[in-house]
Amino acid sequence: MIGLFELGNSTIKFAIADENELQIQNVERWHYRNHLNELASYLTKKMAKLPRIEHVWISSVAEKNIGEILRQVLNKNGVERISVIETCSQLLGLSNCYSEPKRLGVDRWLKLIAVWRQYKSAAIIIDVGTALTIDVLADDGKHLGGYISPGLGLMRESLLSRTNFEFDHEKSSNICNINALKELACDTESAVLRGTLYSIVSWIDRIVASIEMSPRLSKNNSLIQVITGGDAQSVLPLLEKEKPQQQYKLETNLTLIGMLTVAMSEL
């Protein structure tokens, strides 16, 4: 078995896979941002429950100490082969548009790989996570570039840290009805949640509408629109989807799928 560890800005996701099958198994996700002291213990307990892993693949946009903690746990559990996936200029039919390829986040690169592997089509890839990213892929496998903005959590944290709002976090966690989100807010918690959510939705709608007009994307007008990330399900119901080509495909674990694709190509 091989292990796949995705170290994100605030979460760790990991899965296992059989070397003979292009399919991930046992996907788990853990928010480590406020639990860094528990990370080594958590990983140790999880490793003890997994089948024997001979080779681990890591992708990371996290701080270096997160990767070091993971390596220590892997070494203690007898994992001898550890490979770190990095962004490159070309791979598996994809080409990176960055003049300095490694400056493209490896998480974005792996999502491009996963979408290209599955669809072999022009695509818009929207990741609504800690950061909100949009990447655009042409139908010949060329990455055309993208955008980065704060995600929902960062947007709300920034607003609340610079204001004196009396904000009830427990109350805000219960505001999740989509129909209610479309109404004007009559309390601070609802106003912040709805305002930031619609900021994200409007940003996505405007950029996607602009991208769709680009002649560089596809010769046959085939354009796949993929949305992923921890907050994707909150955003998706509010996006513009009036035209058939605006139907978004909700995908999970794109980075892990991209990692497995890379791992299998190098085994």
C-alpha positions in Angstrom: 0.0 0.0 0.0 1.0 3.6 -0.5 0.1 6.6 1.7 -0.9 10.0 0.5 -0.6 13.0 2.8 -1.9 16.4 1.8 -0.7 19.2 4.1 -2.9 22.2 3.6 -2.9 25.7 5.2 -5.2 24.5 8.0 -6.0 20.9 7.5 -4.3 17.5 6.9 -5.9 15.1 4.5 -4.6 11.6 4.0 -5.6 8.4 2.3 -4.2 5.0 1.2 -4.1 3.3 -2.1 -3.2 0.0 -3.6 -0.3 0.2 -6.0 -2.3 -1.7 -8.6 -5.5 0.5 -8.5 -5.9 4.1 -9.4 -8.3 4.7 -6.5 -7.9 6.3 -3.1 -9.3 4.7 0.1 -10.0 5.6 3.7 -9.8 9.4 3.2 -9.6 11.3 6.5 -9.4 15.1 7.2 -8.2 16.9 10.4 -8.0 20.6 11.2 -4.7 21.1 12.9 -4.5 24.9 13.0 -5.6 25.2 16.7 -4.4 21.7 17.7 -0.7 21.8 16.6 0.4 20.3 20.0 -1.8 17.3 19.3 -0.6 16.7 15.8 2.1 14.1 16.4 -0.2 12.1 18.8 -3.0 12.2 16.3 -0.9 11.0 13.4 0.6 8.2 15.5 -2.8 6.9 16.4 -4.0 7.0 12.8 -0.9 5.3 11.5 -1.4 2.4 14.0 -4.8 1.7 12.4 -3.6 1.7 8.8 -2.4 -1.3 6.8 1.3 -1.6 6.3 2.5 1.3 4.2 5.7 1.0 2.2 5.8 4.3 0.4 4.4 7.7 1.4 3.8 10.6 -0.9 3.5 14.1 0.5 2.3 17.4 -0.9 2.5 20.5 1.3 1.7 24.2 1.3 2.0 24.2 5.1 4.7 25.5 7.3 7.9 23.4 7.4 7.4 22.3 11.0 4.1 20.5 9.9 6.1 18.4 7.4 8.8 17.7 10.0 6.3 16.4 12.5 4.8 14.1 9.8 8.2 12.8 8.8 9.1 12.0 12.4 5.9 10.0 12.8 6.4 8.1 9.6 10.0 7.2 10.5 8.9 5.9 13.9 6.3 3.7 12.1 8.9 2.2 9.8 8.1 4.0 6.6 11.4 4.2 4.8 10.3 5.6 1.4 9.0 9.2 1.5 8.5 11.2 -1.7 7.6 14.9 -1.7 5.7 16.1 -4.8 6.6 19.5 -6.2 5.2 21.6 -8.9 7.1 21.4 -12.2 6.9 22.9 -15.7 5.3 19.9 -17.5 3.8 16.6 -16.4 1.4 14.1 -17.9 0.4 16.3 -20.8 0.0 19.4 -18.7 2.1 22.6 -19.0 2.5 25.2 -16.2 2.2 28.8 -17.3 4.3 30.2 -14.4 7.7 31.4 -15.5 9.0 30.1 -12.1 7.0 26.8 -12.1 7.5 26.0 -8.4 5.8 29.3 -7.4 2.5 27.7 -8.4 1.2 26.1 -5.3 1.5 22.3 -5.5 -2.1 21.9 -4.3 -3.3 23.9 -7.4 -1.0 21.9 -9.6 -2.3 18.6 -8.4 -5.9 19.7 -8.8 -5.1 20.6 -12.4 -3.6 17.1 -12.9 -6.6 15.4 -11.3 -9.1 17.3 -13.5 -7.0 16.8 -16.7 -6.7 13.0 -15.9 -10.5 12.8 -15.5 -11.9 15.1 -18.2 -9.1 15.8 -20.8 -11.0 19.1 -21.5 -10.8 22.8 -21.0 -11.7 23.5 -17.4 -12.3 26.1 -14.7 -11.3 24.8 -11.3 -12.6 26.6 -8.3 -11.3 25.7 -4.8 -13.2 27.3 -1.9 -10.8 26.5 1.0 -8.7 28.6 3.3 -7.8 30.5 0.2 -10.2 30.9 -2.7 -8.4 30.0 -6.0 -9.5 29.8 -9.6 -7.4 28.0 -12.2 -8.0 27.8 -15.9 -7.0 24.9 -18.2 -7.2 24.9 -22.0 -8.2 21.9 -24.0 -4.6 21.2 -25.0 -3.5 20.8 -21.4 -2.0 24.3 -21.0 -2.5 26.0 -17.7 -3.6 29.6 -18.6 -3.3 31.0 -15.1 -5.7 31.9 -12.3 -6.7 34.0 -9.3 -6.2 33.9 -5.5 -8.4 35.5 -2.9 -9.1 35.0 0.8 -11.5 32.2 1.5 -14.7 32.5 3.7 -12.9 31.8 7.0 -10.1 34.2 6.3 -12.5 36.9 5.2 -14.6 36.6 8.3 -11.6 36.4 10.6 -10.1 39.6 9.0 -13.4 41.5 9.4 -13.9 40.5 13.0 -10.3 41.1 14.1 -10.4 44.7 12.9 -13.8 45.6 14.2 -15.7 45.8 17.5 -18.7 43.7 16.5 -20.3 41.7 19.3 -20.2 38.4 17.4 -21.7 35.2 18.9 -19.7 32.4 17.3 -22.0 29.7 18.7 -25.1 31.4 17.3 -23.4 31.8 13.9 -22.6 28.1 13.6 -26.4 27.5 13.5 -27.1 29.8 10.6 -26.9 27.5 7.6 -30.3 27.5 5.8 -29.7 28.4 2.2 -33.1 30.1 1.8 -32.4 32.2 4.8 -29.0 33.2 3.4 -30.8 34.9 0.5 -32.7 37.2 2.9 -31.6 40.5 4.4 -29.9 40.0 7.8 -31.4 41.4 11.0 -28.5 40.5 13.4 -24.7 40.9 13.2 -24.0 37.2 12.9 -26.3 36.7 9.9 -25.0 39.9 8.3 -21.4 38.8 8.5 -22.1 35.3 7.3 -24.3 36.4 4.4 -22.2 39.3 3.4 -19.0 37.4 3.2 -20.7 34.4 1.5 -22.1 36.7 -1.2 -18.7 38.4 -1.7 -17.3 35.0 -2.5 -20.3 34.0 -4.8 -20.2 37.3 -6.7 -16.4 37.1 -7.2 -16.7 33.6 -8.6 -19.7 34.4 -10.9 -18.0 37.5 -12.3 -14.7 35.8 -13.0 -16.3 32.7 -14.5 -18.5 34.8 -16.8 -15.3 36.6 -18.0 -13.3 33.4 -18.5 -16.1 31.8 -20.5 -15.6 34.5 -23.2 -12.0 33.6 -23.8 -11.2 32.2 -27.2 -8.1 30.5 -25.8 -10.0 27.8 -23.9 -11.5 25.4 -26.2 -11.9 24.8 -30.0 -15.1 22.8 -29.6 -16.7 25.0 -26.9 -16.4 22.2 -24.3 -15.7 23.7 -20.9 -15.8 21.8 -17.6 -16.5 23.8 -14.4 -15.3 22.1 -11.3 -15.7 23.2 -7.7 -14.0 21.8 -4.7 -12.8 22.7 -1.2 -14.2 22.7 2.3 -16.7 25.5 1.7 -17.7 24.4 -1.8 -21.1 23.1 -0.7 -21.9 26.4 1.1 -21.1 28.4 -2.0 -22.5 26.1 -4.8 -26.2 26.6 -4.3 -25.9 30.3 -4.7 -23.8 30.4 -7.9 -25.2 31.4 -11.3 -26.1 28.2 -13.2 -28.8 29.3 -15.6 -27.1 28.0 -18.8 -26.3 24.3 -19.4 -22.6 25.0 -19.5 -22.7 26.6 -16.1 -23.5 23.4 -14.3 -20.7 22.9 -11.8 -19.2 19.5 -11.0 -18.7 19.1 -7.3 -15.5 17.1 -6.8 -13.9 16.0 -3.5 -10.3 15.0 -2.8 -8.9 16.5 -6.0 -5.5 17.0 -4.5 -5.3 13.5 -3.3 -6.4 12.2 -6.7 -3.7 14.3 -8.3 -1.2 12.9 -5.9 -2.1 9.3 -6.7 -1.9 10.1 -10.4 1.6 11.4 -10.0 2.6 8.5 -7.7 1.3 5.9 -10.1 3.2 7.5 -13.0 6.5 7.2 -11.1 6.1 3.7 -9.7 
